[in-house]
Amino acid sequence: MHSASIPYFVRATDNLSAILERGRAPAQENDMDPLILATDRLFPDMCPLSRQAQIACDGSKGGAARVSGILVIWKLP
């Protein structure tokens, strides 16, 4: 199970990190605070970017925990 799932989670979070870095670079070049982008939404009924990144990371964390058999207690803000 590990070899079928964990590499996928690692690749997905690495890709997410690269995407966020690509968004941060133009913001810094234009003297824009990157945190503004983190609170933006593409559409009014969407979660902000920071929450979407958190959801993606929680999915990887939860998937890895399920594969390993560790119980994870989810605490929502």
N, C-alpha and C positions, 0 to 999 in steps of 0.2 A: 504494500500500500504506500509506503514511504516514497519509493522511487517513482510511483505513478502520480503523486500529488504534490509533494514538497517542492520539486523543481519547478512545477507550474506556479506555485505561490511565490517562490523566489523571483522567477522571471516577471510575474505580474507586478510585484512591488518594485522591482528594479525599473521596469518600464514606467510605472507611475512616477517614480522619483525623477527619471529623465524628462518626462513630460513637464513636471513641475519646475524643473531647472530651466527648461527651454522657455517657459513662461516668465520666469523671474528675470532672466537676462535682459530682454527688451524693456521691462519695467525699470530696471536700474539704469539702463542707458538713457531713458527719458526722464530721469529723476522722479520716478513715481514710486511710492511706497508699495512694495510687494504685498503687504498685508491688505491693501485695498482689493487686490485681485482675489485674495483668499476669501473675502466676504462677499464677492460678487456671485450673481446667479445668471445663468444663460436665459432662463425663463422664470417668470414670477413664482410658479409653483414648484420650482426645483429647490433642493437644499443648496446652501452656499458651497463653494469649492472645498473649503476646509472640511465641511461635514462629509462631502462625498469621498474625499481622500480618507477620512477616518473610517467610513463604512467599508471601503475597499481593504484597508489594513485590518480591520476587525474580521472581515471575511477570511482573509489569509490566516490570521491568528486562530480563529475558531476552527477552520478546516484542519490546521496543523494539530490543534489540541484534540480534535475528534480522532484523527489518524493515530495519534500517540496514546489515546485513551485517558488523557488528562481532563478533569472536570474544570470548566471555566465558568465562573460566575460573572454574568454580564451586568454591569451597572450603567444605566443610561443617565445622562446628565439631567 
